[in-house]
Amino acid sequence: MYEKTIKFIKELYGNQEFTPLSVPKFIGNEKKYLNECIDTTFVSSVGKFVDRFENDMAAYTGAKKAVVCVSGTNALHMAMMLVGVERGDEVLTQALTFIATCNAISYIGAHPVFIDVDKSTMGLSPDALKAWLENNAEIRNGQCYNKHTGHRVKACVPMHTFGHPVRIDEIANICAENHIELVEDAAESIGSKYKGIHTGLFGKIGALSFNGNKTITTGGGGMLLFMDEELGTLAKHLTTQAKVPHRWEFKHDHIGYNYRMPNINAALGCAQLEHLDEFIADKRATASAYAEYFKYVDDIEFFVEPENSFSNYWLNVVILKDCDAQQVFLQETNDNGVMTRPIWELMTRLPMFENCEHDGLKNTVWFADRVVNIPSSVKM
Ligand SMILES: *Cc1c(COP(=O)(O)O)cnc(C)c1O
């Protein structure tokens, strides 16, 4: 049924026997920088690549400060702690996300509340957020509370799904009006911008990921982005065991975390970042080729970047006409050497989160039944 589409994707990727979904690309200084780490013995928690990667990423994104972490997941965990989320609080997020977002909320003992996504972005909807707050929230002593559960609503974590920015300025305004801290899960959206500003800079903190399947990789790794330099400095302290700087003494002034990215991972990141803009240009060209092709295919729609946005097109998305078509498409492509996969199982369908509060999730369920990710690796 989908032979023509399978043929098109295979050709796009040079007719390999197997076309993967997303694999990393190493074409620059990766080996050179890694060798430098080994030759100098600086492979671990100190070394020049850690500072360089943070500075280069701050310059690239426009952040006042960038702090590396061991993973995107612990960057999100640290972000939750830094904005003051506490046990028993509620955190507003989307059910259409990778599990890491909700795991980070859960590490604190806080509870996710799932808000619907926009049809145009696949990410948290400011309209749905506003509606939920109107029905559920009240402000007491300068804090937002859920008047039905009595819990404090401390933070909101929208996610820029597959690299496509959400309507983040509207979300930021709603959060500010309601005394809710905004943390952006920008794990998938490095290089993506909304109204010309890098994703992750609209809230108090943005979290990035450099896992192996992301647009650039450090093997494993993450990063926190700040416009508030002081908060960034505190993050650096807490992610490095809260050690008070001294040449030989071991004094610590907080419960700290060993969340610091090792120098060898940062070395990989420095080399990868040198090619990020080329990677994104290549990915956007692939997305254009897909968009042109799917214009003439009945019953399959290619998802294009939303208004006001510049997307990195991390993972390309097609929307099938219903759940049955989605299953047939997944079966045929994977049977024929073209790797595809459905969107993540909705958080509300997982045992840990199935009893969490949500707003009905109309668009979320619509996407879950139709979305398929198709091959998206950099081709150059
Ligand atoms: C990749 C990703 C993360 C972070 O994952 P790590 O593997 O811990 O770096 C967080 N949130 C989303 C939405 C992601 O896709």
The ligand as a Tripos MOL2 file, in Angstrom:
@<TRIPOS>MOLECULE
LIG
   15    15     1     0     0
SMALL
NO_CHARGES

@<TRIPOS>ATOM
      1 C1         15.8440   13.2250   24.9470 C.3       1 LIG1
      2 C2         14.8490   13.8900   25.8140 C.ar      1 LIG1
      3 C3         15.1250   14.2190   27.1600 C.ar      1 LIG1
      4 C4         16.4270   13.9550   27.8510 C.3       1 LIG1
      5 O1         16.8990   12.7060   27.6760 O.3       1 LIG1
      6 P1         18.3650   12.2170   28.1100 P.3       1 LIG1
      7 O2         18.4630   10.9160   27.3870 O.co2     1 LIG1
      8 O3         18.3420   12.0750   29.5830 O.co2     1 LIG1
      9 O4         19.3820   13.2090   27.6520 O.co2     1 LIG1
     10 C5         14.1680   14.9030   27.8770 C.ar      1 LIG1
     11 N1         12.9790   15.2280   27.3410 N.ar      1 LIG1
     12 C6         12.6750   14.9260   26.0620 C.ar      1 LIG1
     13 C7         11.3560   15.3520   25.5270 C.3       1 LIG1
     14 C8         13.5830   14.2390   25.2640 C.ar      1 LIG1
     15 O5         13.2610   13.9240   24.0000 O.3       1 LIG1
@<TRIPOS>BOND
     1     1     2 1
     2     2     3 ar
     3     2    14 ar
     4     3     4 1
     5     3    10 ar
     6     4     5 1
     7     5     6 1
     8     6     7 2
     9     6     8 1
    10     6     9 1
    11    10    11 ar
    12    11    12 ar
    13    12    13 1
    14    12    14 ar
    15    14    15 1
@<TRIPOS>SUBSTRUCTURE
     1 LIG1         1 GROUP 0 **** ****
